[in-house]
C-alpha cells in the first residue's frame, strides 16, 4: 500500500482511457505505481479488468507513450 498521491490514476472516459495526473477526472479509475514495470503488467490485462473495459489500440498507444517517461523499477505492485 502506498499513499494515493504517490500513484498515477488512469481513468475510463467516454473518449477512452486517459492518464489523470490531477486525479479529478470523472469516470471509473484505477491506480498504478510510478514505475515502468508496474505499467507493463497493468497493460497486459490487469488494467482493463480494473477499469471494466477493453483497452483499444489507441488507449494502449497513449498509455505506452506515458510509460516511456517513467523510471524503471522492480516493484511487485500491480494495477489497483
Secondary structure as the mmCIF struct_conf table of DSSP 4:
data_model
#
loop_
_struct_conf.conf_type_id
_struct_conf.id
_struct_conf.beg_label_comp_id
_struct_conf.beg_label_asym_id
_struct_conf.beg_label_seq_id
_struct_conf.end_label_comp_id
_struct_conf.end_label_asym_id
_struct_conf.end_label_seq_id
HELX_RH_3T_P HELX_RH_3T_P1 UNK A 4 UNK A 6
STRN STRN1 UNK A 7 UNK A 13
TURN_TY1_P TURN_TY1_P1 UNK A 14 UNK A 15
STRN STRN2 UNK A 16 UNK A 20
TURN_TY1_P TURN_TY1_P2 UNK A 21 UNK A 22
BEND BEND1 UNK A 23 UNK A 23
BEND BEND2 UNK A 26 UNK A 27
STRN STRN3 UNK A 28 UNK A 33
BEND BEND3 UNK A 34 UNK A 34
STRN STRN4 UNK A 35 UNK A 35
HELX_RH_AL_P HELX_RH_AL_P1 UNK A 36 UNK A 41
HELX_RH_PI_P HELX_RH_PI_P1 UNK A 42 UNK A 46
HELX_RH_AL_P HELX_RH_AL_P2 UNK A 47 UNK A 51
TURN_TY1_P TURN_TY1_P3 UNK A 52 UNK A 52
BEND BEND4 UNK A 53 UNK A 53
HELX_LH_PP_P HELX_LH_PP_P1 UNK A 54 UNK A 56
HELX_RH_AL_P HELX_RH_AL_P3 UNK A 57 UNK A 67
TURN_TY1_P TURN_TY1_P4 UNK A 68 UNK A 69
BEND BEND5 UNK A 70 UNK A 70
STRN STRN5 UNK A 71 UNK A 71
HELX_LH_PP_P HELX_LH_PP_P2 UNK A 72 UNK A 72
#
